[in-house]
Amino acid sequence: MNHVLSDVQAQPDTRGIALGEVGIDGLRYPLLVADGQGGKREVAATVTMSVSLGADIKGAHLSRFIEVLQEWRDQLGPDSALSMVDDLRGRMGSTNARVKIAFPYFLERQAPVTGIPSFMDYACELDISADDAKAVLLQQVCVPVTSVCPCSKAISDRGAHNQRGWVTIGVRARDPRGDLWFDDLITVAELSGSSPVYSLLKRPDERHVTMAAYDNPVFVEDMARNVVTVLRRDNRIAEYRVRVLNDESIHNHAAYAEFPWTTTDEIGGRPDAG
């Protein structure tokens, strides 16, 4: 005897209240993410998925979120991420859908003198949303750097205080299905500080990094402006924001500089925008 299970979520709701987002939060899931070299990298992601819910519908079918993620998990890049959100909208019968995916992204880096390879991890996030009118894909990276204080160097007989800095870049690509990806943003962030950070350094490498950073002192303001200078000239980028934070080594507070969301066509955007 077949027993028909009731579909409670599909039952009507009479309170007349539409909900902007209903979904799942904090899901840990293995994904294959495209890299900037045409390959794929497996990441352990934390995922949030949601859809809008009409005023007349009682609930969302949460299992369908996992079904969609499972079907797209091995092909996540700019193009497929947008297609995944469209698939989610269609399968849930919703006007709006949103997926946020956060994960550590590993890139191989060579020590500056010995050339010994090791991997660095970078905190990355995709935020994809779509409705009937448009689709938006936001990318964010948080990149560690080293910074040497220009003031400390200028006033000291020897040495200068230095610290770990964190450069966070958020962008919206002009073509969300284009080739702008995390690797590009990570490079921009690393070049903004006094020196990149490495997982593995031998003594010749450490000497080089220490002296190179000393020769290139920067405030958080300098790092933020360095990043903005590059982003505003990148024709692939439609909108961007920058935040730089230094864990000050001689203070019990952090220092930061921030550039808010700005389109590259606004004043303060591309210098050639007229």
Residue, then its C-alpha position, 0 to 999 in steps of 0.5 A: m500500500n502506497h502512503v502519500l506523504s503530505d507536502v506541508q510547505a506547499q500549503p497556502d498561508t493566509r497571513g499575507i506576508a511575503l518573505g525576502e529570503v528563506g533558506i539554509d545557512g552555514l552549510r559546509y560542503p566540498l566544491l570544485v572552484a575554477d582557478g585563474q589557470g584554467g583548472k579547478r581547486e577543491v575547497a571546503a566551502t561554507v554556503t548560504m542559499s536563499v529564495s524569496l517566498g510569496a505571501d501565499i506559500k507556507g514554506a520553502h522546500l529546503s532539500r532542493f537547495i542541497e540538490v541544486l548545490q550537489e548538481w553544480r558543485d564540480q563546476l563553479g566559476p563566474d558563468s556556472a555560478l550565475s547559472m546555478v542561481d537561475d536553476l535555483r530560482g526555477r526549481m523553487g518557483s521563486t522571483n529572487a534567489r541568492v547564494k553566498i559561498a565562502f572558502p579558503y582559496f590556495l595558491e602556490r607561491q615561490a619564496p623570493v630568493t630560493g624559489i622554494p614553493s609553498f601554498m598560501d590560503y586566501a579568504c574568498e567569497l562569492d555572493i550571487s543574486a538574481d531576479d527577473a530583471k538582472a543577475v549580480l555576482l560579487q567577488q571578495v578576497c581578504v589577503p594578508v600582507t606585511s606593512v612597515c610604518p613610514c613614520s616609524k622608519a623616518i623618526s627612528d635611528r634604526g628599525a621600524h615597526n611592522q605588522r600584518g595587514w589585511v587587504t579586503i577587496g570587493v568587486r562587481a564585474r562589468d561582465p559577470r560571466g567574464d574572466l575576472w577572478f580571485d587570482d587577479l584581485i589577490t595579486v592587486a592586494e599583495l602588491s599594495g603592501s610593503s611585502p607579500v606574506y609567504s608560508l615558507l621562507k628560508r634565511p635568504d628569503e627572510r632577509h630579502v623580505t625584511m629589507a624589501a619591506y623596509d624599503n617600501p613603507v606604507f600606511v593603511e591609507d597608502m595601501a587602500r589608495n594603491v588598490v583603488t588606483v589599480l581597480r579604477r583602471d581595470n575595464r573589467i570592473a564595474e564597481y568596487r570597494v576596498r578595506v585595509l586593516n593593520d594589526e598594529s604591533i606597537h598599539n593595542h588597537a588596529a588601524y584601518a582605511e576604507f574606500p566605499w562601494t564606487t562604480t568605475d564611471e563615478i567621480g573617483g572612478r576611472p580617470d578617463a571617465g568624462 
